[in-house]
């Protein structure tokens, strides 16, 4: 595993019911990300490039605060963007390049290139795309001094070669569900901790509810889940399923496909998760019911300190 914390957030259906607005989620995301980086852990985030989405918000905030092109005294990105095949394949290559290289920044936008590593997920990394690469079903790219570089080797890669890689990979048939599952499973394998808050109950892209599938894969990989249930949504459901929040489940008018089956599957992993997280369990329980960023960050710091001790 890498020294990296995965963070998950999306707009839940009952955010206002619990007394919050979308801007509260963005403030919490920035607070959690900054605290994670200050503690010496990188951030893993899976998301798309919607103009008003959480991915751009996170990268912009972290670029403004940590945009030096190094982290912990080493030339590495502070944020790793796990970019699912289903999230990037329909974008133009030009749009992707402009996003990565800061070619079309607005007057108030911070450059993100120094702060982010992008892992473009492919379907099984088709043969011939990058011979000899062993990182997994993705191609990792960073931008340094305006040039694209492969994360694994540090070698510069020509834009034409990069474009060819994406165009070739985009032609391989893959469903959104399979693409998202691949990304979530890979994140669980490299991130010892995943923080979740809010989250969709219906109208999600994959075959299963995203936060529930993420939590399930996280536990199966031996990791820890930190759901913040005070904001409602799927994260509250995760907190209840894992026994971190003693509360009645909310009855929603509509559930997405495979939702109840996914909840039951996750609940069946509750005992395993409690064993894996026994050294930080009290902090997870306390955080599950908190809605104030500074109090949540206090418990996150405690969790990271304990996890650091186990890694040492």
Secondary structure, 3 states (H helix, E strand, C coil): CEEEEEEEEECCCCCHHHCCCHHHHHHHHHHHHHHHHHCCCEEEEECCCCCCCHHHHHHHHHHHHHCCCCECCECCCCEEEEECHHHHCCCCHHHHHHHHHCCCCCCCCCCCCCCEEEEEECCCCCCCCCCCCCCCCEEEEEEECCEEEECCCCCECCHHHHHHHHHHHHCCCCCHHHHHHHHHHHHHHHEEEEEEEECCCCCCCCCCCHHHHHHHHHHHCCCEEEEEHHHCHHHHHHHHHCCCCCCCCCCCCCCCCCHHHHHHHHHCCHHHHHHHCCCCHHHHHHHHCCCCHHHHHHHHHHHHHHHHHHHC
